């Protein structure tokens, strides 16, 4: 009997304990532990367009994205303006701008990519340097990235495959070529901005006759200025921009054709207006001569705005490359310069895409264009620029047809390298050691050694 009583009591205790266990709430998983995903077939809420498809880091932890770049001068702008604007909307993504010295960037970046230590986001140089990174598998394709529809094929050319089938970097900005001038000098001498070549030389002759200023400030010691700030600046008005550039690629035009010889003929005329001993004047020397008020006109581009506005004590003006006759269609070198891509090996692809979609937005375009006057957004939505010189430069797009430097796309892939050869011969033409005709022949002969247009 006692055995039965004991068994009954034990059974009663077991039933009570079981009931208590069922009534106790289940314990939540510790913060940071993954929860069970929904069963296959269960609907999940889709992310808003342009937002990361990956959920925030567990426990609210931030994901850090590293940007590789050569633009070390831009570090304060990224730290103080651009990154805070993004992080305000995406608090779970922390972005670090980590630049390398410009001259070292390509080598350092390639070493990091090979070692698997490169950042999540790669600042892309235009054309072949970035194309090689994509072909090696280092840059991810971005065709389907939300925001890429905001860019024209022209804007994407520098960061796409030759057939434009794949784009691998988000276009950020271009620079526009033209001429700066000292407004104080022009006012003193009663000069107006020239629009034709005849007017250009009339202005130079008056400045030279007065003797107060160097008429045209540029040197040839570094050689690249002769091509970039000379040949590529004024030439598009002769070879008709994209029409002529693409004709070279297709083999329908040659550097020995009249448009190119005329361009070098103009450069040869510059010799009489340059600083004394211009053959020894380097790029920083020419910049200093102009900003110190020693020169009247400086052939260059929009990338000089920030420096010149900081250093020059006189008001600055700009004018477009001259045309042959008043009313001629004008063309400008609106050279695509910088973009941002995704490291194909990033551990945070969704967060990287979120950042890149923001870079493809009108908000980023406005921030970037105003933080870096002279670097013009390639976004299809027009950006209101606060800097008057920057706004004037970009307004030329409404009057002139845009093109890019004709040596950057496809034509500098062999040896002799077309870009470097244009430096050499353009400097030689200005120095008087080559005639325009000889320069044309040497450039075309070099290109013929390796380049065969696709039929």
C-alpha positions, 0 to 999 in steps of 0.5 A: 500500500505504501508503495502505491502511495509513493508512486502516486506522489511521484507521478503527481510531482512529475505532472506539476513540473511538466505543466510549469515547463510548458508555461515558462516563456522560451529564452530569446537567443543571445544578441548576435546569434543568428536566428532561423531563416524563414522556411523555403517558399515563405515570402520575405519583404523585398528591400527598397530600390538601391538598398542593400539586400543583405540584413544589417550586421547581427547585433547592430554591428557596423560593417566597414568598407575601405575605399582605395584611391589615388586622390590623396588631396581629397581626403578632407572632403571625403571625411568631412562631407561625403562619408558623413552624408552617406553614413547618416542614412546608413548607420550600419555601414562605416566607410573609410577613404584610404588614398595612396600617392598618385604616382604609386597608386597603380602599383600599390593597388595591383599588389594589394589585389594580388595579395587579397588585401585590397579595399572593398571599393576601388577608385577607377582610372579611365580606360585601359588601367581599369579594363585590365583589372576587370579582365583579371577578375578584380573588378565586379560587373555592375550592369544591374546596379541600381543607379547605373541607368543615370549615366549615358553610354558616353559617360560609361565608356571609360569603364566598360568593355570595348563593346560596351556590354559590361560596365564595371565602375560607377562614373563619378566625374570628368574634367573640361579643357580650356584657357584660364586668364588674368581678368586684371590683365585683360581689363588693364589692356582692354582685351576681350575673351577671344572666340576665334583663332584670329582673335586669339592671336590678336590678344596675344600680340597686344599682351606681348607688345605691352610687355607687362605679362607673359602672353601664354604661360606653359612650358615643355620640360615635362612634355605632357602639358604640350599634349594634354593642355595643348594638342588635346585642348584645341584639337577637337575643334579640328577633328570634330570631337567624337567623330574624329576620335572614332574614325581613328579607331575604325581606321577611317582617319589618320594622324597625317590628315589635315585636322591633326596637322592644323592642330600642330600648326597652331601649337607651333605658333604658340612658341613666340608667346611662351615664357623665356626659356619655356623648354625648361619650365615645368608644370609647377613652374608654369602654375606659379608664374600664372598665379603670381600674376606674371602671365595673362593666359594659361592653357589647361583645364578645370582641374586647376580651379581649386588651386588657382582660386586659392593662390591667385590674388587677381580675378580669374576668367576662362574661355573655350578653345578657339574655333576657326570662324565665328559661329562654327560648331565648338567641341570640348575635351570633356574628359571622363576622369574618375569612377568607383568600382567594387572589389570582386573579392570584397567580403561585404558585396551587398554593403559595397553595392549600397554605397555604389548605388548612392554614388550613382545618385543625384545627391552624391553628384551634387555633393561631389561636384560642389566639394571638388569644383572643376570635377564635373559629375557625369550624372544625367541630372544637371547639378547646380554648382556653386563655384562660378568658374565651375558653373561656367566650365560645365555650361559649355556642354550646352554649346559644344559637343563633348569628346575625350582625349583621343589617345586614351581609348584603345589606341595606347595599348601597344608600343610605341605608346600613343599617349607618350608619343603625343607628349614627345612630338607635341613638345617637339613641335612647340620647341621647333625641333619637329614640324607639324608634318613630321610630328604627324608622320611619326605618330601615324608610323608608330601607330601603324606598327601595332594597331590594326583596326577591326574590320 
